[in-house]
Amino acid sequence: MITEFVTVTSPDSPDAQRKLAHAGQILRDGGLVIFPTETVYGLGGDATNSAAAAAIYAAKGRPGDNPLIIHIAEPQDAARYTYTCALYDRLARAFMPGPLTVILRSRGCIPLTVRAGLDTVAVRCPSHPVAHALIAAAGVPIAAPSANLSGKPSPTCAAHVRDDMNGRVDMIIDGGEAQVGLESTIVKIEDDGSLLLLRPGGITVEDLRQVVDHVKIAPAVTAKLAEGEKVLSPGMKYRHYAPTAPVYLLNGSEEERFAYLEKTSGKCALLCYNDEKDTFSKLFAENDLYLIGTRQNLREQAHRLFYVLREADKAGYDAIYAPLPPREGLGLALYNRMIRAAAYQIIDLHK
């Protein structure tokens, strides 16, 4: 397959509208288009077309029991494909368009291939203007997981998309760097009116609790999915977000991490807080230190995490070390991504 590359940083110009109209036609014809969102880049196909969904799974090498999120142009469009409710409307008013995905009961018009056989549909209304314009131009909801080979770190820029997907899709739209850097928050509306958090993201538990009284956190957010437990949303079951080299998370202070890393051998990289660079430059060459932002700036860390994991992956390290993120606020989303990238390999330095 020959992949067409286009750049659209704003949907307003006649040239951008022409490109998006062409991309919309590709989607209606059953093709695949990669596009920017505010979270990460998405690998899109017509969510009403089971063959397009199958093509998405094939392009990513994604297991078929891992459901896809459908992207809609307006929050109220969810009612065409799912049974919405007052709580959905409240969440939509507070967080949509934006980095929130809500799992709702399906009306049956979204194919089982998209839903991975579930009776629910995961719905999101992205805030990125190019994504919004593309969905409108397509005239169909767009099923779109992250635009990477399955298991690899999600792409937050078009260059990383090209690394994985050139020749696997019909078109890649370069819309610049993703703003958030982590995939959307996923919640499921429970029968008792509470919310179940299945994947943390840019909208935090604390944000959700400003709108909903009862928010529960699924055990799989911070631990492995239980044996035989059903996959309700993307990112729950499989090793995700991972470079080729093994990743190890170090749970300890700056001093404890320094003492541990002094004893390591081989070609190693370190994900490092900006304010710890001087400390760890005594152990690592500058090219082997990957700065992820200041210790206190979780939004900067979220923005940079997948980018630095992908850059480190290109260097062929024997191991990649990183500090264990906190589990409060946006830190919970970072923790969730990092434990999966590390295949749950956490080294506790407090012992």
C-alpha positions as CSV (number, residue, x, y, z in Angstrom):
1,M,0.0,0.0,0.0
2,I,1.2,3.5,-0.8
3,T,0.5,5.9,2.0
4,E,-0.4,9.5,1.2
5,F,1.1,12.2,3.5
6,V,-0.6,15.5,4.0
7,T,-0.2,18.4,6.5
8,V,-3.3,20.0,8.0
9,T,-2.6,22.2,11.1
10,S,-5.9,24.1,10.9
11,P,-9.0,23.0,9.1
12,D,-10.0,26.5,8.0
13,S,-8.2,27.1,4.7
14,P,-9.6,26.0,1.3
15,D,-6.5,23.7,0.9
16,A,-7.1,22.1,4.3
17,Q,-10.8,21.6,3.5
18,R,-9.9,19.9,0.2
19,K,-7.5,17.6,2.0
20,L,-10.0,16.7,4.7
21,A,-12.8,16.1,2.1
22,H,-10.4,13.7,0.4
23,A,-9.6,12.0,3.7
24,G,-13.4,11.8,4.4
25,Q,-13.9,10.0,1.1
26,I,-11.2,7.5,1.9
27,L,-12.9,6.7,5.2
28,R,-16.4,6.3,3.5
29,D,-14.8,4.0,0.9
30,G,-13.5,1.7,3.7
31,G,-9.9,3.0,3.8
32,L,-7.7,4.0,6.8
33,V,-6.7,7.5,7.7
34,I,-4.4,8.5,10.6
35,F,-5.2,11.8,12.1
36,P,-4.2,14.0,15.0
37,T,-6.2,14.4,18.2
38,E,-5.5,16.3,21.4
39,T,-4.4,13.1,23.1
40,V,-2.4,11.0,20.6
41,Y,-2.6,10.2,16.9
42,G,-5.5,7.9,15.9
43,L,-5.7,5.2,13.3
44,G,-9.1,5.8,11.8
45,G,-11.7,3.8,9.9
46,D,-15.4,4.0,9.4
47,A,-16.9,2.7,12.6
48,T,-20.0,1.5,10.9
49,N,-18.0,-0.7,8.5
50,S,-16.9,-4.1,9.9
51,A,-14.4,-4.6,7.1
52,A,-12.7,-1.2,8.0
53,A,-12.6,-2.3,11.6
54,A,-10.9,-5.5,10.6
55,A,-8.4,-3.5,8.6
56,I,-7.6,-1.4,11.7
57,Y,-6.8,-4.5,13.7
58,A,-4.7,-5.9,10.8
59,A,-2.7,-2.6,10.4
60,K,-1.9,-2.5,14.1
61,G,-1.5,-6.2,14.7
62,R,-4.1,-5.7,17.4
63,P,-5.8,-8.6,19.2
64,G,-9.5,-8.8,18.2
65,D,-10.7,-8.8,21.9
66,N,-9.4,-5.3,22.4
67,P,-12.4,-3.0,21.6
68,L,-12.1,0.2,19.6
69,I,-13.2,3.7,20.5
70,I,-15.6,5.5,18.1
71,H,-15.0,9.2,17.6
72,I,-18.0,11.5,17.0
73,A,-18.3,15.1,15.8
74,E,-20.6,16.3,18.5
75,P,-21.4,14.9,22.0
76,Q,-25.1,14.4,21.2
77,D,-24.2,12.1,18.3
78,A,-23.6,9.4,20.8
79,A,-27.4,8.9,21.0
80,R,-27.3,7.5,17.4
81,Y,-25.2,4.6,18.4
82,T,-25.7,4.1,22.1
83,Y,-28.3,4.5,24.8
84,T,-27.3,7.7,26.6
85,C,-28.6,8.9,29.9
86,A,-28.6,12.0,32.2
87,L,-25.2,11.1,33.6
88,Y,-23.7,11.0,30.1
89,D,-25.2,14.4,29.4
90,R,-23.6,15.8,32.5
91,L,-20.2,14.4,31.6
92,A,-20.6,15.7,28.1
93,R,-21.4,19.2,29.3
94,A,-18.3,19.1,31.6
95,F,-15.7,17.5,29.5
96,M,-16.7,17.3,25.8
97,P,-15.3,17.9,23.3
98,G,-12.1,16.7,25.1
99,P,-10.1,13.7,26.3
100,L,-12.9,11.6,27.8
101,T,-14.3,8.3,26.5
102,V,-17.6,7.0,27.9
103,I,-18.7,3.4,27.6
104,L,-22.4,3.1,26.9
105,R,-24.8,0.3,26.0
106,S,-24.9,-0.2,22.2
107,R,-27.9,0.2,20.0
108,G,-26.5,-2.5,17.8
109,C,-25.6,-0.4,14.7
110,I,-21.9,-0.4,15.5
111,P,-20.4,-3.8,14.3
112,L,-19.3,-6.4,16.7
113,T,-15.8,-6.2,15.3
114,V,-15.5,-2.6,16.5
115,R,-17.0,-3.6,19.9
116,A,-14.8,-6.7,20.3
117,G,-18.1,-8.7,20.8
118,L,-19.3,-6.5,23.7
119,D,-22.8,-5.1,24.1
120,T,-21.2,-1.7,24.8
121,V,-19.6,1.1,22.7
122,A,-16.8,3.4,23.8
123,V,-17.6,6.9,22.6
124,R,-15.4,10.0,22.4
125,C,-15.7,13.5,21.0
126,P,-12.2,14.9,20.4
127,S,-11.5,18.6,20.8
128,H,-8.7,18.8,18.2
129,P,-10.0,21.0,15.4
130,V,-8.5,18.8,12.6
131,A,-10.1,15.6,14.2
132,H,-13.4,17.4,14.5
133,A,-13.3,18.6,10.9
134,L,-12.3,15.2,9.6
135,I,-15.2,13.4,11.4
136,A,-17.6,16.0,10.0
137,A,-16.1,15.6,6.5
138,A,-16.4,11.8,6.7
139,G,-20.0,11.9,7.8
140,V,-19.5,8.7,9.8
141,P,-18.2,8.0,13.2
142,I,-14.5,7.1,13.1
143,A,-13.2,4.0,15.0
144,A,-9.7,4.9,16.0
145,P,-7.2,3.3,18.4
146,S,-3.8,4.9,18.7
147,A,-1.8,4.9,15.5
148,N,1.0,2.6,16.5
149,L,1.9,-1.1,16.1
150,S,0.2,-2.9,18.9
151,G,2.1,-2.8,22.2
152,K,4.4,0.1,21.2
153,P,4.3,3.6,22.7
154,S,1.5,5.6,21.2
155,P,2.6,8.3,18.7
156,T,2.3,12.0,19.6
157,C,3.8,13.3,16.4
158,A,3.5,12.4,12.7
159,A,7.2,11.3,12.5
160,H,6.5,8.5,15.0
161,V,3.4,7.6,13.1
162,R,5.4,7.3,9.9
163,D,7.9,4.9,11.7
164,D,5.1,2.4,12.4
165,M,2.4,2.9,9.7
166,N,4.0,3.9,6.4
167,G,2.6,1.4,3.9
168,R,-0.1,0.1,6.2
169,V,-2.7,2.9,5.8
170,D,-4.1,5.0,3.0
171,M,-3.3,8.5,4.4
172,I,-1.5,10.1,7.3
173,I,-2.5,13.6,8.3
174,D,0.3,15.6,10.1
175,G,-1.4,18.0,12.5
176,G,1.6,18.8,14.7
177,E,2.3,17.5,18.2
178,A,-0.5,16.1,20.4
179,Q,-1.2,18.4,23.3
180,V,-2.1,16.0,26.1
181,G,0.3,13.1,25.1
182,L,-1.6,10.3,26.8
183,E,-4.8,8.5,25.5
184,S,-8.2,9.6,26.8
185,T,-9.7,8.8,30.2
186,I,-12.2,5.9,29.8
187,V,-15.2,5.6,32.1
188,K,-18.1,3.2,32.2
189,I,-21.5,4.3,33.5
190,E,-22.7,1.6,35.9
191,D,-26.3,0.5,36.4
192,D,-26.3,2.1,39.9
193,G,-25.4,5.5,38.5
194,S,-21.8,5.5,39.5
195,L,-18.7,5.7,37.2
196,L,-16.1,3.1,36.8
197,L,-12.7,4.4,35.8
198,L,-11.1,1.9,33.4
199,R,-8.2,4.0,32.0
200,P,-7.0,7.3,33.5
201,G,-6.0,10.1,31.2
202,G,-5.9,13.9,31.0
203,I,-9.2,14.1,32.9
204,T,-8.4,12.9,36.4
205,V,-10.3,11.1,39.0
206,E,-10.4,14.4,40.9
207,D,-11.9,16.1,37.9
208,L,-14.6,13.5,37.5
209,R,-15.5,13.7,41.2
210,Q,-16.3,17.4,40.7
211,V,-19.2,16.2,38.5
212,V,-20.1,12.7,39.7
213,D,-20.5,11.8,43.4
214,H,-19.3,8.2,43.0
215,V,-16.3,7.3,40.9
216,K,-14.7,3.8,41.4
217,I,-11.3,2.9,40.1
218,A,-11.1,-0.5,38.4
219,P,-8.4,-2.7,39.9
220,A,-6.8,-3.2,36.4
221,V,-5.9,0.5,36.4
222,T,-3.0,-0.2,38.8
223,A,-2.6,-3.9,38.5
224,K,-2.7,-6.8,36.0
225,L,-6.1,-7.8,34.6
226,A,-7.4,-10.8,36.6
227,E,-7.3,-14.2,34.9
228,G,-10.4,-14.6,32.8
229,E,-11.6,-11.0,33.4
230,K,-13.3,-9.4,30.4
231,V,-11.6,-6.6,28.5
232,L,-14.0,-3.7,28.8
233,S,-11.8,-1.0,27.2
234,P,-8.6,-0.5,25.4
235,G,-5.3,-0.8,27.3
236,M,-6.6,-3.2,30.0
237,K,-5.2,-6.6,29.1
238,Y,-2.0,-6.5,27.0
239,R,1.5,-5.2,27.4
240,H,1.2,-1.6,26.1
241,Y,3.2,1.5,25.5
242,A,6.4,-0.4,25.5
243,P,9.7,0.0,23.7
244,T,11.7,-3.0,22.6
245,A,14.1,-2.8,25.5
246,P,12.8,-3.9,29.0
247,V,11.7,-1.0,31.2
248,Y,12.2,-1.0,34.9
249,L,10.5,1.4,37.3
250,L,12.5,2.6,40.3
251,N,10.4,3.3,43.4
252,G,12.7,5.4,45.6
253,S,14.1,8.8,46.2
254,E,16.7,10.5,44.0
255,E,19.5,9.3,46.3
256,E,18.1,5.7,46.3
257,R,17.8,5.6,42.6
258,F,21.3,7.0,42.1
259,A,22.8,4.3,44.4
260,Y,20.9,1.6,42.6
261,L,21.9,2.8,39.1
262,E,25.6,3.0,40.1
263,K,25.6,-0.8,40.2
264,T,23.9,-1.4,36.8
265,S,25.8,-2.5,33.7
266,G,25.3,-2.7,30.0
267,K,23.9,0.0,27.6
268,C,21.2,1.7,29.7
269,A,19.0,4.7,29.4
270,L,17.3,6.7,32.1
271,L,14.1,8.7,32.0
272,C,15.0,11.6,34.2
273,Y,13.3,14.6,35.7
274,N,14.7,17.9,34.4
275,D,15.7,19.0,38.0
276,E,17.6,15.7,38.5
277,K,19.7,16.0,35.4
278,D,22.8,17.3,37.2
279,T,22.7,14.3,39.6
280,F,22.3,11.6,37.0
281,S,24.7,13.1,34.5
282,K,27.4,11.8,36.8
283,L,26.3,8.3,35.8
284,F,24.9,8.6,32.3
285,A,26.1,10.3,29.1
286,E,23.9,13.2,28.0
287,N,22.5,11.1,25.0
288,D,21.4,8.4,27.5
289,L,19.4,10.8,29.7
290,Y,15.8,11.4,28.4
291,L,14.3,14.4,30.1
292,I,10.5,14.1,30.9
293,G,9.9,17.4,32.6
294,T,10.2,18.7,36.1
295,R,9.3,16.5,39.0
296,Q,6.2,18.6,39.9
297,N,4.9,19.2,36.4
298,L,2.8,16.1,35.6
299,R,1.3,17.6,32.5
300,E,4.7,18.1,31.0
301,Q,5.6,14.5,31.9
302,A,2.4,13.3,30.3
303,H,3.1,15.3,27.2
304,R,6.6,13.9,26.8
305,L,6.4,10.3,28.1
306,F,5.6,8.5,24.8
307,Y,7.9,10.7,22.8
308,V,10.9,9.9,25.0
309,L,10.1,6.2,25.1
310,R,10.0,6.1,21.3
311,E,13.2,8.1,21.0
312,A,15.0,5.8,23.5
313,D,13.7,2.8,21.5
314,K,15.7,3.9,18.5
315,A,19.0,3.6,20.4
316,G,19.0,-0.1,21.0
317,Y,19.4,-0.1,24.8
318,D,19.7,-3.2,27.0
319,A,17.5,-1.6,29.6
320,I,15.5,1.6,30.2
321,Y,15.0,2.9,33.8
322,A,12.5,5.4,34.9
323,P,11.1,6.8,38.2
324,L,7.8,5.3,39.4
325,P,5.2,8.0,39.0
326,P,2.8,9.0,41.9
327,R,-0.8,7.8,41.9
328,E,-2.6,11.1,42.5
329,G,-4.0,13.5,40.0
330,L,-2.5,13.1,36.5
331,G,0.1,10.9,38.1
332,L,-2.4,8.0,38.1
333,A,-2.4,8.1,34.3
334,L,1.4,8.2,34.1
335,Y,1.5,5.3,36.6
336,N,-1.0,3.3,34.5
337,R,1.0,3.7,31.3
338,M,4.4,3.1,32.9
339,I,3.5,-0.1,34.7
340,R,2.3,-1.5,31.4
341,A,5.3,-0.3,29.5
342,A,7.5,-2.0,32.2
343,A,5.3,-5.2,32.2
344,Y,4.9,-4.5,35.9
345,Q,8.6,-4.7,36.7
346,I,8.9,-2.3,39.7
347,I,12.0,-2.3,41.8
348,D,11.3,-1.1,45.3
349,L,14.3,0.7,46.7
350,H,12.8,1.4,50.1
351,K,13.4,-2.2,51.3
